[in-house]
Amino acid sequence: MKTQVIQLDAHDDVISVRDKMSWAKTPRLLLVFPRRGRILARTVDLRLLQRHAASLGAQLAIVTRSAEVGAAARELKIPVFDTSATAQRRPWPQKEAARTVNPRTPHPDLRQRLQDVKDIEGRWRNLPAVRLGFFTLAVLSVLILLLLFVPSARIKLSPRLQTQSLSMPVTASPDTVEVNLVAGSLPSQTISVVVEGSDTIPASGSALLPDQPARGLIRFRNLTTSVVGIPAGTIVQTTASPAVQFATTVDGVVAAGVGKTVDLPVQALETGSASNLPADQLIAIVGGLGTSLAVTNPDPAVGGTDRSTPVATAGDRLRLHDALLARLKQQALTQIPGSLAAGDVLFPDSLTIKQVLAETYIPGQGQPGDQVTLSMQFDFEAQYARGSDLQSLASAVMNADLPAGYLPASGPVEISIRKPPVTASGVTQLEIQAVRPLLAQIDSQQAAQLIQGLNIHAASQKLFTLLPLAGKPEIHLFPSWWPWLPWLSFRIMAITN
């Protein structure tokens, strides 16, 4: 007997195998399973293939070495072989004989059965009065159904509005991690801003500044037997500390011989009255001439003068510093809110200097000037509370004190600061006022049940009397000419504004 051998692949499934089987035209189909891979191991898969083979008029057998597949095939009485050659040499078990199907019983004669039923019916059904009664009853039933299901109503209810308000103390600290309802505390955040500015005030002090240098004559005495030249600019000085120095203004020559002298004009190197000296004070020569010559001023050196000039005092600088710092602090408090989100609350008392970026006085300390200018740049930081944290805390406290029969209206809680926040040691104490609207709870199903079957006026009055409404409800009927509200509550749609 001819046998169609079908080699299966590792990726085959029931559908692909059935397609391969459909091309076969032999009375026997032999499915050869792959050595590797696990396919069609379920009993239901083999049963489907067995039925498909039967529909093709062929007998199914398999070649597999899988114990699992073999057991499933034997359970379905599908022949199992080790190799394709063995399957073609050995005889296959015969198919079971198809079960005999009993022929269907023919349908009875419907016309005869209808006639039998008509004969059973009573003659009273054909009476005109009975038929009219049934017709009238059917029409009334339709009318009642229309009265119940066709009319509908739409009601707009405006719940009564009530305001809830409370005052509560709040503590904010950077050490707090999250909002604490029991303690009434919330975390404070840090924000910084850089501001700069300058200011100028008149100098209120005065000081004497050196004006003219002192002048005089000095006498050089030769200590050698040689001629000694004295160049202009030779420096002589006092022996006191600090030394006052003078310089010759012209060249000079001391004649040869011990004790020979020459007088030369000199001028102080520094201006001011401090350069005025009594006689015999300039007795030291700076430089190599000191071994050849002796020096002194036989007369006092005079002519050194001072002049008075405006200068900023320490009080001026301190007053300017405090005024400019106060102005920059106010400037920082003005700028910071622009960087905060809506609802955030700044703690002004917490403003501190994070870093001094620049501080310059012109002129410098002790220098003359009619006025003094100060330029400063600071990095300020301050604490603030997030509006979301305040909302969360206020909402939680207000929800705990919510009046019966009311619910919060949509929208945020209005929060205002009753007392200015006070910050000490990094902790801020403040008192807030929280206000929000509440709406009365209205059960729409209850409202519909209250007015079933009533006219518009009676329904409106009843709803306004029994429910917490802010005004008379709006009632719209369909059809508009219908005088009563529906009797069925589900035909009434109540909407709460």
Beta strands, then each sheet from edge to edge (+ up, - down):
strand 1: 3-7
strand 2: 28-32
strand 3: 59-63
strand 4: 80-81
strand 5: 152-157
strand 6: 161-173
strand 7: 185-187
strand 8: 189-202
strand 9: 205-212
strand 10: 215-222
strand 11: 228-230
strand 12: 235-237
strand 13: 245-248
strand 14: 252-254
strand 15: 261-268
strand 16: 284-285
strand 17: 293-296
strand 18: 305-311
strand 19: 345-362
strand 20: 371-385
strand 21: 406-408
strand 22: 414-424
strand 23: 427-440
strand 24: 474-478
strand 25: 492-496
sheet 1: 1+ 2+ 3+ 4+
sheet 2: 24+ 5- 25-
sheet 3: 7+ 6+ 23- 21+
sheet 4: 7+ 6+ 23- 22+
sheet 5: 8+ 20- 19+
sheet 6: 9+ 18-
sheet 7: 16+ 12- 13+ 15- 10+ 17-
sheet 8: 11+ 14-
end
